[in-house]
Amino acid sequence: MISDTTASVATFGTLLGMAPGGVPVYSSDYDSVDETEFPNRHAYRSYVDGVYMGHKWQCVEFARRWLYLNKGYVFDDVAMAYDIFQLNSVRVIADERRLPLKSFLNGSLRHPEVGALLIWSEGGEFEITGHVAVVSEVYPDRLRIVEQNVGHKVWPEGQNYSRELHARISEDGGYWLECSFGDASILGWVIQTDDDQYSEVIEPEDPQLFELALRHVSDKGQSLRASWLNVANPEEEAYVAMMGGHKLATLPEDEHKYMVMSQAAERVLKRATNELHALFMHATNYVLQNEALLTHFNIPPSIWPKIHQSWDNRRNQMITGRFDFSMSSRGIKVYEYNCDSASCYMEAGLVQEKWAKHHGCHDGKSSATKLVRNLIDAWKNSKVDGVLHIMQDTDLEENYHALFMKRAIEKAGIHCKIIKGVKGLAWDKDGDVVDPEGEKIRWVWKTWAWETALDQIRAECDDDEQRLRDYQTDVPRDHAPRLVDVLLRQGVMVYEPLWTLIPSNKAILPVLWQLFPNHPYLLNASFDLTETLQKNGYVSKPIAGRCGFNISLFDGSQALVEETEGRFAHQDQIYQELWKLPNVEGYNAQVCTFSVAGHFAGSCVRVDPTLVITKDSDLMALRVADRI
């Protein structure tokens, strides 16, 4: 391989070289981004002829752009580069035709060819995402590729490829590639062809593997030992205080029960979580580029500029969110994305595993074994460079949520303080908000929902449009600081960020259906009650509702199936296709998955005798087994 090991890393967007076919390759060294050239998230979206290629300048963006410019087709959006290996077709842009894709494992008897996509598994150098490159030259002993997001160095003069990989043909004629990185693994290559000889059979998972199973642990005397959570740990002590004892379920008869899902179900949930996070981010960007859509979200126009500012700030990333799914042999469908919620994390990441150890449950593994580790890593990458204040209400449930997250934040090396309520907050001489010890509040993680802060503004302005428009959130006031004076203050970075108001709002659901109609993980949703929804059954949801409040379910004959009460009856509604939760031996079960830094980090299951999961619904231990 021709290389220049002394070359320095090129700044973001620098032309590294020209790939065969005349396609430029750019540096994706994000640490060197010129903020004036890339002032917001939208500036990172790559388009050619109006066709979306991907995020500048990642590996997937280059592979799609190379195919479009040289072949006229693109592969579908993928959450991770390794997902390309599972695709079975590409889309011709000119006429929307579909052409077949075939995937071949490393060592296949069908050798890679020029224009094939080389795919890496997740792990090592390509942890979480995997990697994709375009094959540019093939020889018996080596293979040359072009790629982005590896190296970030300008190619030596006369070179028209990124890297060269060692290859060897085995005695049986198989083509084997060695990865340049010892901790990474080449999965194989993908070729546009209708010849499936030697290709992998890519079939969807058996839908029966998506069914949950209810199981029991036998009582071998463990119930005689009432204590199994370590109350010396503040978060566990707070959890026991809230639950009124050492238990996972509120009902005594449920304490020895748990749910099991298959490894195949977990794989699909992982893929769905990663893909849906990307779709929700697409939709969020789309809404913020179309203010006519933003009016559906019932957010005061005075806050719109701050939402834009929050979204445009590339550092203002989500730490974590939670998807709510229905999962059964009927399929996997998402109900919504809770980007602004702190619930279920401790139960999934800590309590359910301790429950399993206490009760002697060795069936498979916990469904959220990596959640805490992923949270710690996310906080390490958050670039918080001062004291982070956790702001919470005085609710007992929020106590253990806050303490659980505090443990992860501190393990990430960040100094952390908890503030309960807003009592004791004050203005300092500079007009900043300070905590009771006089520490300026610059970084915040909150258990409060953003809608709570917005409700304060609405109440103070009496919902008067002019007063809302003129409202200033950054001006010190005569009274003590309120929640909104912290969360919407210039210079305070809040997690989850203000822009999560958009993907958390139910108004995003009709937007998603408009952008991605008939997507396998989405449910039909609309701002209006359509004939199709009426015919098939629908759910009416308040756009900014929480905790399962004010939900109404109607069947295809317009009969009310179920409804919940609450405080969001005044909210505008959206209508979503009725897709009932699966009933598992009397329990309506909703699977929740956690995204951390935009990637799958585990799951849990909540159960209820009704069809609507509310804040009072139980969490039951969820195990992942080879089979169910």
N, C-alpha and C positions, 0 to 999 in steps of 0.2 A: 504494500500500500504506500502511495506517495503521501507524505504528511510533513507538517512543519510543527514539531513539538514546542518550538520557541514562540510561535505566534500567540498573541494575546487574545483574550476573549473580546469579541466585537460587540459593540453596543447594540441594543435592541433595534431591530429593523434594518441593520446593515446587510447589504447584499453579500452573501458568502460565496456564491458561485452560480453558474447557470447549469441546470440539469439538462440532460439530453431531451430534445423536444423544445428547447428554449424556455424552460420554466425556471424562474428565479427561486433561489433558496435563501431564506433570511435568518438572521440571528434572533433567537427568542430568549436572550438573557434579560429576564424581567427586572433584575436588580438595576439595570442601566437605562430604564425607560425614561424618555424625555416627556415629562408630564405636559409640556406645552403642545407637543405633537399628538399625544394621546391623553386628552384631558378627561375622558370619561370612558365608561365600559363600552358604550356603543362604538367608540373609535377602534376597539379591538376586534370588532366583527369583520371578517373578511368576505367580500363579495366579488364575483366576476360575472359581468353581464347580468347583474341582478340576482345571481344564484349564490346562496349562502355556502361558503366553503368551510368555515369553522372559525376558531379563535386564533388570532394572530399570535405568534407564528408557530403553532404547535404542529406535532407530527401528523395528526389527522387532517389538519387544514392543508398541509402540503400534498399529502397523498390524494385527497379529493381534488385539489386544484390541478395536479398533474394529470389525473385521469380525465378531468373535464377538458383541459386544453389539448390533450393529445388523443383522446378517445371519444369525447363528446358525451360521456356518461359520468354519473357520480354514484357513490354508495350512500345508503341512508344514514341519517344521523345516528351516532353511537355515543354512549356515555363514556366508554373506555375503548382504547385502541384495540385491546384484545378481543372486543366484541365483534370486530370485523370478521374474525374467523368463523363466526356463527351465521353470517349473512348468506343468503342464497340467491341474491340477484342484485343488479345495478339498474339505475333508471337513466334512460337516454333522454337528455334534456329536450332535444328538438321535437320529439313526438310522444314522449312519455312511455315508450315501450320499455319492457323489462327484459334484460338479458341475464342468463344464468351465471352464477358464480359457483366455483367449486373450491374446496379447501383440501390441502394436502399436508400431512404431518411431516415434520423434519425427518428425513430419511426415506421419503416416498420414492417409489419407482418412477413416478412422473416428476421430472426435474423442474425446478423453477425456470422461468423464462423472462425475457425483457418485458417490463410492464406489469409483472406480477407484484403483488403486495406481500412483503415479508412481515410476519406478525410475531411479536414477542409476548410471552405470558407475563402476567403480573408478578412482581417480586424482584428483589435485588435492586439493580440500577433503575429498573422500571416499576418500582413498587406502586401498587394500587392500580395504575393505569395501563400497564403494558406499553407497547410501542409498535409503530408501523413505519416501514420504509418502502420505497419503490425500487425494484430490481432494475439495474441499468445495464449490467454486463454479466454473462454467465460463462464460467470456464470449469474444466474438470477439477481444478485444485483451488479455485477461489471464485468469489462472487462479489460484484461491486454494487453498491446501493446509493441512492440519494435520499436525503431525509432532512427534517428539521428537529430542533429541540434536543440535539446531542452535540456537544462540543462548542458551538457558538464561535467557531474560528473561520476566518476567511481561507478559502482553499488556495493551495499553492498555484502559482501560474501554470497554466496548461492542464490542470486537473479538472475533470468534469463529473466527479462523483464525491460523495461524502466519506465513505469508508469502504474498506475491502475486508471481507470475511474469509477465513480459511475454510476450504471445502474438501470433502473426500467422498469418492464413490466406493461403496462397499462391494463385496464380492457378488452380492445378489443384484447389484445395479442401483441400489438406493443412494440418493444424494443427501449427504449429511453436512450440516453447517455448524461451525463452532462460533459461539458468541464471543465478541471482543471483551465483554465484561464477564468475569468469572462467576458473579453472583446472579446473572440473568440467564434466561432460557428462551431459545427460539422455538416457538410453537410450530410454525410451518409457513406455508405460502398460500395465497389465494389467487386464482386465475379465472378470468372471464372465459368460460368455455362450457359447451354442453356435453363434453366427454367426461363421464364420471368414473372412468376406470382409475383405480387406485385412490380415488377421493374419499374423504371422510363422509359418512352418512350423517347429515345434520338434520335431526328430527326434533320436533317439539317434545317436551317432556309429557309423559303420560298424565292426563288431567287427574286421574285417580290419586296421583302422588301429592296433589294439593289439598287433599282432605286432612283435617285435623282429627286426632283420636284422643279420647278422654281416658286417662288411666288413674290408678290409685296406688298409693304406697301403703303397705301393711303396717299396722301399729305394733312395733316390737318393743314398746315401752318408752319410746322417745317422748310421748305425750306426758310422761311423768316428770320429765325435765322441762319446766315451763320456759326457762330462759335459754335462748340460743343466739340472740343478737348481742353484740358486745356494747353494752351501754357505757363503757368507758370512752367510746368514740362518740363525739357530739352528734354526728348525723344519725347514728343508730339509736342513740338515746332519744333524739327528737322524733324519730320514726316510731319507736315503741310508745312514746307519750301520745302521739297522734292516733295510733291504732288501738291503744288501750291494752297492749300486750305484745308478746313475741309471736306474731302471726303474719301471714301473707294475705289470707282471705278474711273477710269480716264475718262470714258465717262459719260456725264451728264445723258443720257437716262438709264444708268445702276445703278444710285445711289439709286433708290428705289426698286431694285430687290435683292432677296436673294435666296439661295438654302436651301432645307430641306432634311434631311435623317432620316430614322426611327431609333428607339432605337435598333432594331434588327441589323441594319447595323452597328451601333456603336459598339455593342457587338462583331460582327465578325471582325471589323477593329481592335478592341483592341486585340482579340486573334491572328489575323494575324500579327500585329505589334510585339507583344511579341514573337511569334514563329519565325518570320522571323529574328528578331534581333539575336536570338540564332543560327539560321541557318547560318547567315552571319558570326557570330563569329566562328562557326565550320569551315566554309570555309576559313576564315582568318588564323586560326591555321593550316589548311591543306596546304595552299599555303606556309606558312612560314616553313613548314617541307619538302617542295618539291621545291628546287630551280629551277628545270626545268620549273615549272609553273610560278615562279616569273619572269622569263625572258619575259613572255607575258605582263607584266605590264609596260614596258618601263620606269622603274625606274633606275637611274644610279647605277651600282653595288657598287659604293663607298658609297651609302646610305644604302645598305642592312644591314650591321651590326648595324646601328643606328635604323633601323626599328625593327630588332630582339630585340635589347635592349629595345626599347620602348614597344614592345609587352610583353616581359618577365617581365617588371617592373609591378608588380601587382597593385601598387598604380596609375599607369598611365591609368586611366579609362576615358571612354567617359563621357562627361556631357550630350550631346544631339545630336540627328541626326534626319533626316526627310526622310520618305519613300514616294515615289510617286506611286499612285495606279490608275488603272482603276477599277471602281466599277459600276456594272449594273446587270441586271437579268442574263447576260451571266456568271457572276462570279466576283471574286475579284482577280486581278492579279497585282503583283508588277513589276514596271519597273526598279527601282534602289533604292539604299540606299545612301542618301546624308549625309555621316558622317562628312563632312568637309564644312558645309554650315551654314550661319547665317540667311538666308532669311526666311521670312514669320512669324517669331516668334512674333514680336510685333503686326502685323496685326491680327494674330489669338488670341493671349493672352490678348490683350488690346483694339485695335481699333474696332474690329468687335462687341464687347459687347457695347462699347460707341455708335457705330453706331445704334445698336438696341434700346438703351435707347432714343437716340435723335429722331429716326424715329417712336418710339412707336411700335416696333416689339416685341410682346409677344408670338410669335409662338414658343413653345418649349423652349429650353435653348441654350446657346452658346455652340459651339462644342469644346471649349478649356477652360472651366471654371477653371480647375486645373493646367493649364500649368505654370503659374507664381509660384504658391505654390510648384509645383514639382521642378522647377528650383532652387528655394531657398533651398529646402531640399537637392538637389544634390550638391549644392555648400557647404552647411554645412558639408556634408559627404566627401568632396573632400580632406580634410586635408591640405588645403593651410594654411601655418602658417606665411605668410609675406604679403608684398604688392603685389597685383596682377595687372599687367599691361595689359590693353586692347590695342592691336595694331590693327590699322585700316588704310585703305587708306583714301584719302580725298574725296571720292565719297559721294554725298549727302545721298544716300541710306544707306551707311555704318554708317553714323552719328547716325541715329536713331536705327539701329541694336545695335551699341556699347552702346549707352545710355540706351537702354532698358535692355540689359544684365547687365550693371553697376548697375542699380537699384536692380536687383535680387541679384547680388553679394554682394552689401552693406547690403541688408536686411538679408543676411546670416552671417553678422558680419565680412566681409572681407574688409579690406581697399583696395581701387581700384583707379587706375589712368589711364587716356586715353592718348595714344600717337598716333597722326595723322602722318602717314608717318614715315620716319626714320630720318628726319632732327633734329639735336640736340643730337642724340645718340653719345656716346663717349666711349673710352676705359679708364679704371682707372688704377692705378698703379699695380693692381693685375692681369691685363689682362682681367678683366670682362667688360661686356657691362653695361653702366649706362645710365639712362634717363637724360634729360636736367637739372634736379635738383641734379644730382649726385647719385641717388638711384640705387643700383644694381638691375638688372632685373633677377629675379629668377623664377617668376610664370607669365605665359602669357595666356590670351585668345585672339584669333585673329579672325578677319573677313576675312583676306586673305586666299585664298586656298593654300594648301601645294604645289600644282603644280606651283604656282607663285615663291616660294622659289627654287624649283627644276629648273625652267627656268633660274633663276639667275646663278646657278651652270653650267648649260649646256652652257649658253652664255659665261661665263668667261672661260670655258675650250674648247670653240669652238666644243663641242660635241666630243672631242678627247678622245678615250677610256682610254688611259694611263693616261692622265691628270685628267680625271674623277676619276680613281682609286686612284690616288695619292693625290687628293684634300683633304685638311685638313680644317674642319669647325671650329675647336676649337683654331686656332692660331690667335692672334691679328695681324692686317694688318696695312700697312702704311696709307691706306685711312680710312675714317670714317666707322663705322659699317654699314653693310647693313642688310636687312631683314633676309637673310640666316644666318648671323653671330649671330643673336639672336635665331632664331627658331631651329637651329641645334646645338646649343652650349651645351657642357657638363655642367650639373648642372642647366639647365633651363628646367622647366617642362611646357609643352605647352598643352593647350586644344583648340581644340580637338587634341589628341596626334598624333605623327608621324605615328603610325601604322594604323590610319584611312585612309591613302593612299590606303590600300589594299581593304577594303570593299567599298570605294567610287569609286574605279576604275571599269570601265565597264567590265574589264577582269575577275572580280569575277563572272559575270553572267554565263558564260559557265562552270566555276568550280562548281557553285551551281547546275546547271542542271546535271552535271556529278555525283555529290554526292547524289542528291535527285531527280532523274528522275521522271517526271510526278507528282511532288508535286503540290497540288491544287492551291497554291498561286504563283507558278513560271511559267515563260514562257520559252519555248525551246530556248536555246542560244548556240552558237558555235563560235569557233575561225575561222572556215571555213564555207563557204556557202554550206550547205548540200542540197541534193535533196528534203528532207522533207521541209526545210525552203523555198526553191524556189517554191515548189508546193503550200504551204499554205500562202505565203506572208511573208515578213520579213522587219526588220528595220536594217539599217546599222548605227552603232554608233561609234564615236571615243572613244578609251578606257579611255582617260583622259579628255574628253570634259566636258563643263559646259554650263549652261544657255540655253540649247536646241540648241546649235550651231552645224552645220555640221551633221544634222540628215537627213537620206534619207529613205523614206517609199516606198516599192514596193509591189504590189499585187501579187496574185498567177500566173499571166501571165507575170510577170517580168516588168510590166508597172510601171513607176514612179508615185506614188500617190501624194507625197509632199516631199519637201526638204527645209532645211534651210542653210543659209550661216554662215560663222564665221571664227575663227582663228585656228581651230583644224583640218583642212583638211590634214595636214601632219601626223596626228596621225594614228597608226594602228587601224583597225576596228574590232568590234565584230558584230555578226549577231544574232538578237533576233526575235523571232516569232512576226509577225504583229498582234497586238491586239488593235484595234482602241479605242480611248476614246469614251464614250457615248456622244451622242449629245442630249442636253436637251434644247429643244425649240430654237435651233440655236446656243447654246453655247456648245463647246466641253469642258467637265468638268473633271478635274483631282483632285482626293481627295488626300490630303497629310496628313500623320499622324506624330506626333512628338514622338520620344522615348526620355525619360529622365532617365538617369542611367539605360538604357536598357529596360525601361517599358513604355507602352503607356501613353501619357500625353495629348492627345487632337488631334484635326484634323482641317483642313481648306479645302477650295476648290478654285482652280484656274481655270479660264475660258479663252478661246481664240476662235476666229473664225476659226483658223487653227487646224490641228490635233496634232501640236507640241506645248507644253507649253514652253515658253521662259521667259527670265528675264523681258520682257515687258508685259507679260500676267497679266490680272487683278486678284485680289483676291476679291471674292464676299463673303458676310456674309454667314456662314453656321450654320444652326440651327438643333437641334436634337429634334424630336417630337415623341409622342407615335406612330403615324402613319402618313403616307403621302398621 
